[in-house]
């Protein structure tokens, strides 16, 4: 069979093997959601057992997020050199070491270091898993598949958080990390079963490339290829890793990093502060946790619905409306102060647009770069997003500590999501030609007159 294996893959109906790739990547993304809630649940017990001051506890809580940022920035480029599957495998192994190691620490310094290590793995996993999935999903189902992976975060937060709460109550805080480490370790054989990305194999052009391509095609159920396809100019002329900073990608790189940073800024403010804010309004601790759960339940629904409609339209067309709706939902949630049903409904709606907006960026970023720099660009964007995840909750703490009213700081901290609402439509995608405005010369103007 002649032609391009990548085109055959993307234009054919979705096979069971590709569904399996979506499921594995979604389960891997659940680790992120579990990890965030696991440290939130264990922090009070750790502080009590080790007599940890609030400022020191804050460093402990931030260590994982800092590691995620560094993992996205440092591990992601390796996937453009070694392969997506190899870095997914490495990242998951790092998570296992970090999680299991956290369970046997004896002081805050050791735990903070291993929280950072765990974050490194999560950061590398998010970028490489997203790229691998985007390169394996058929065009018709790509947006929905990536959205399904993104909502894995919320599913991990709900399921993992519930299991953690039980384990901590019965066996103590260390059990949550043992559970997380065991889950990530059990996923390693499944990752070994994943195929390497066709885009990566073809972009690297190693001597056994045709053999590796056909091995993948047979596993999926397509005929073998008789020759390797010709690569496009963008794929040949792009430098690995550093290509994201080339002039033709510079605008896209700056805009996608800005979008991730500003969205994560507001995203993690809402996610991190919701339980405490609800308790401050007079709700019980259990109701505060329930509000956080509703955020994630709304997120699952929002991400899947957005992915479905994005596949029928275009992500870049729908995304601005999601960001504007997200701004309105955060402000509206901040305005609600009384009544269990109104406040919980506000949390659900905010979560709906939070995860839906996040899915839009995860869908867009693989469409910006050629294969040689796709994972580097994804990791760079996610890394900047994690920096926003650190800054957002910190700024919220400053505003709350200064005595700002709930509606005031919610409104101010929602403003950043309006930036991607404006910027996302101006992100150039791979293969797009810049719009050129026609220039009318003097003869044309005279003829028109």
Secondary structure, DSSP 4 states (H G I P E B T S, - for coil): --S-HHHHHHHSPPPHHHHHHHHHHHHHHHHHHHHHHHHHHHHHHHHHHHT--HHHHHHHHHHHHHHHHHHHHHTHHHHHHH-HHHHHHHHHHHHHHHHHHHTT--SHHHHHHHHHHHHHHHHHHHHHHHHHHHHHS-HHHHHHHHHHHHHHHHHHHHHHHHHHHHHHHHH-THHHHHHHHHHHHHTHHHHHHSPPPHHHHHHHT-TTHHHHHHHHHHHHT-PPPSSPPPPPHHHHHPPTTGGGGSHHHHHHHHHHHHHHHHHHHHHHHHHHHHHHHHHHTT--HHHHHHHHHHHHHHHHHHHHHHHHHHHHS-HHHHHHHHHHHHHHHHHHHHH--S-HHHHHHHHHHHHHHHHHHHHHHHHHHTTTS-HHHHHHHHHHHHHHHHHHHHHHHHHHHHHHHTT--HHHHHHHHHTTHHHHHHHGGG-PPTTPPPP------HHHHHHH-
